[in-house]
Amino acid sequence: MNREDLAAAYTAPGRHYHNLAHIEDCLAALARLGGLSAAERETLSEAIWWHDVVYDPTRPDNEERSAELAEQHVRAELRREVGRLIRLTKTHDVVAGDRLGAILISIDLSILGAEPARYDAYAAAIRREFSHVSESDYRAGRARVLRHFADRPVIFPDPDFAATYDRQARDNLARELASLG
């Protein structure tokens, strides 16, 4: 798979948030970061490109399938680390000292700290991706996911992302949780 194939995967029908715009936003966030070596930047870029390449909201194994595809296609010396990073996006849990993991997860979650109108558009796009789920089941499941993040002492494992986005993310999460009843 080349970049054109990847881009095509992200433009598939039914992708309202986990689409090419999400990848472009993540890559833009990566581009704004300093202090990364060329190898770290390449590893993170590959992880961003591949982390949601497989996305079926009816399946629980998207991250694993995305990681396996990445491991088949990225340069051999990056495969293990790119796969590891992608697998972190299943839980968004990062162990202390995992700098690249903290950066990737913070980039992936940065939408939580977006200004309210952009966050609301994201939330609506997620609902469209889960249109197959009844309203009551969606509300319960979405609230569970949002509480998981809201209850964390740290939403963004990278300290710079935490300083920039944490307050707005908590406001957004609280607002959406209130709307879910």
Contacts in CASP RR format, 6 or more apart in sequence:
PFRMAT RR
TARGET T0000
AUTHOR 0000-0000-0000
METHOD contacts of the structure
MODEL  1
MNREDLAAAYTAPGRHYHNLAHIEDCLAALARLGGLSAAERETLSEAIWW
HDVVYDPTRPDNEERSAELAEQHVRAELRREVGRLIRLTKTHDVVAGDRL
GAILISIDLSILGAEPARYDAYAAAIRREFSHVSESDYRAGRARVLRHFA
DRPVIFPDPDFAATYDRQARDNLARELASLG
1 9 0 8 1.000
1 53 0 8 1.000
1 69 0 8 1.000
1 73 0 8 1.000
3 49 0 8 1.000
6 49 0 8 1.000
6 50 0 8 1.000
6 53 0 8 1.000
7 20 0 8 1.000
9 53 0 8 1.000
9 54 0 8 1.000
10 18 0 8 1.000
10 19 0 8 1.000
10 20 0 8 1.000
10 22 0 8 1.000
10 23 0 8 1.000
10 52 0 8 1.000
10 53 0 8 1.000
11 19 0 8 1.000
11 20 0 8 1.000
14 128 0 8 1.000
14 129 0 8 1.000
15 55 0 8 1.000
15 129 0 8 1.000
16 125 0 8 1.000
16 126 0 8 1.000
16 128 0 8 1.000
16 129 0 8 1.000
17 122 0 8 1.000
17 125 0 8 1.000
17 126 0 8 1.000
17 128 0 8 1.000
17 129 0 8 1.000
18 52 0 8 1.000
18 55 0 8 1.000
18 129 0 8 1.000
22 52 0 8 1.000
22 111 0 8 1.000
23 48 0 8 1.000
23 49 0 8 1.000
23 52 0 8 1.000
25 110 0 8 1.000
25 111 0 8 1.000
26 48 0 8 1.000
26 107 0 8 1.000
26 108 0 8 1.000
26 110 0 8 1.000
27 45 0 8 1.000
27 48 0 8 1.000
27 49 0 8 1.000
29 107 0 8 1.000
29 110 0 8 1.000
30 41 0 8 1.000
30 44 0 8 1.000
30 45 0 8 1.000
30 48 0 8 1.000
30 103 0 8 1.000
30 107 0 8 1.000
33 103 0 8 1.000
33 160 0 8 1.000
36 44 0 8 1.000
36 103 0 8 1.000
40 100 0 8 1.000
42 78 0 8 1.000
43 78 0 8 1.000
43 81 0 8 1.000
43 82 0 8 1.000
43 85 0 8 1.000
43 100 0 8 1.000
44 85 0 8 1.000
44 100 0 8 1.000
44 103 0 8 1.000
44 104 0 8 1.000
44 107 0 8 1.000
46 70 0 8 1.000
46 74 0 8 1.000
46 78 0 8 1.000
46 82 0 8 1.000
47 70 0 8 1.000
47 81 0 8 1.000
47 82 0 8 1.000
47 83 0 8 1.000
47 85 0 8 1.000
47 86 0 8 1.000
47 104 0 8 1.000
48 104 0 8 1.000
48 107 0 8 1.000
50 66 0 8 1.000
50 67 0 8 1.000
50 69 0 8 1.000
50 70 0 8 1.000
50 73 0 8 1.000
50 74 0 8 1.000
50 82 0 8 1.000
50 83 0 8 1.000
50 86 0 8 1.000
51 63 0 8 1.000
51 66 0 8 1.000
51 85 0 8 1.000
51 86 0 8 1.000
51 89 0 8 1.000
51 104 0 8 1.000
51 108 0 8 1.000
52 62 0 8 1.000
52 66 0 8 1.000
52 89 0 8 1.000
53 66 0 8 1.000
53 69 0 8 1.000
53 70 0 8 1.000
54 62 0 8 1.000
54 65 0 8 1.000
54 66 0 8 1.000
54 69 0 8 1.000
55 62 0 8 1.000
55 66 0 8 1.000
56 62 0 8 1.000
57 129 0 8 1.000
57 130 0 8 1.000
57 132 0 8 1.000
58 132 0 8 1.000
59 65 0 8 1.000
63 86 0 8 1.000
63 87 0 8 1.000
63 89 0 8 1.000
63 90 0 8 1.000
64 87 0 8 1.000
64 90 0 8 1.000
66 86 0 8 1.000
67 82 0 8 1.000
67 83 0 8 1.000
67 84 0 8 1.000
67 86 0 8 1.000
67 87 0 8 1.000
70 79 0 8 1.000
70 82 0 8 1.000
70 83 0 8 1.000
70 86 0 8 1.000
71 79 0 8 1.000
71 80 0 8 1.000
71 82 0 8 1.000
71 83 0 8 1.000
74 82 0 8 1.000
81 100 0 8 1.000
85 100 0 8 1.000
85 101 0 8 1.000
85 104 0 8 1.000
88 94 0 8 1.000
88 101 0 8 1.000
88 104 0 8 1.000
88 105 0 8 1.000
89 104 0 8 1.000
89 105 0 8 1.000
89 108 0 8 1.000
92 105 0 8 1.000
92 108 0 8 1.000
92 109 0 8 1.000
92 149 0 8 1.000
94 101 0 8 1.000
94 102 0 8 1.000
94 105 0 8 1.000
94 157 0 8 1.000
98 157 0 8 1.000
101 157 0 8 1.000
102 157 0 8 1.000
102 158 0 8 1.000
103 158 0 8 1.000
103 161 0 8 1.000
105 156 0 8 1.000
105 157 0 8 1.000
105 158 0 8 1.000
106 156 0 8 1.000
106 157 0 8 1.000
106 158 0 8 1.000
106 160 0 8 1.000
106 161 0 8 1.000
106 162 0 8 1.000
106 165 0 8 1.000
107 161 0 8 1.000
109 149 0 8 1.000
109 155 0 8 1.000
109 156 0 8 1.000
109 161 0 8 1.000
109 165 0 8 1.000
109 169 0 8 1.000
110 156 0 8 1.000
110 161 0 8 1.000
110 165 0 8 1.000
111 118 0 8 1.000
111 119 0 8 1.000
111 122 0 8 1.000
112 119 0 8 1.000
112 149 0 8 1.000
112 155 0 8 1.000
112 165 0 8 1.000
112 169 0 8 1.000
112 172 0 8 1.000
112 173 0 8 1.000
113 119 0 8 1.000
113 165 0 8 1.000
113 166 0 8 1.000
113 168 0 8 1.000
113 169 0 8 1.000
113 172 0 8 1.000
114 122 0 8 1.000
114 168 0 8 1.000
114 172 0 8 1.000
115 168 0 8 1.000
116 171 0 8 1.000
116 172 0 8 1.000
116 175 0 8 1.000
119 172 0 8 1.000
119 176 0 8 1.000
123 176 0 8 1.000
126 142 0 8 1.000
127 138 0 8 1.000
127 142 0 8 1.000
130 138 0 8 1.000
130 142 0 8 1.000
139 180 0 8 1.000
139 181 0 8 1.000
142 176 0 8 1.000
142 180 0 8 1.000
143 177 0 8 1.000
143 180 0 8 1.000
143 181 0 8 1.000
146 173 0 8 1.000
146 176 0 8 1.000
146 177 0 8 1.000
146 180 0 8 1.000
147 177 0 8 1.000
149 155 0 8 1.000
149 169 0 8 1.000
149 173 0 8 1.000
150 170 0 8 1.000
150 173 0 8 1.000
150 174 0 8 1.000
150 177 0 8 1.000
154 162 0 8 1.000
154 166 0 8 1.000
155 162 0 8 1.000
155 165 0 8 1.000
155 166 0 8 1.000
155 169 0 8 1.000
155 170 0 8 1.000
156 162 0 8 1.000
156 165 0 8 1.000
156 166 0 8 1.000
156 169 0 8 1.000
END
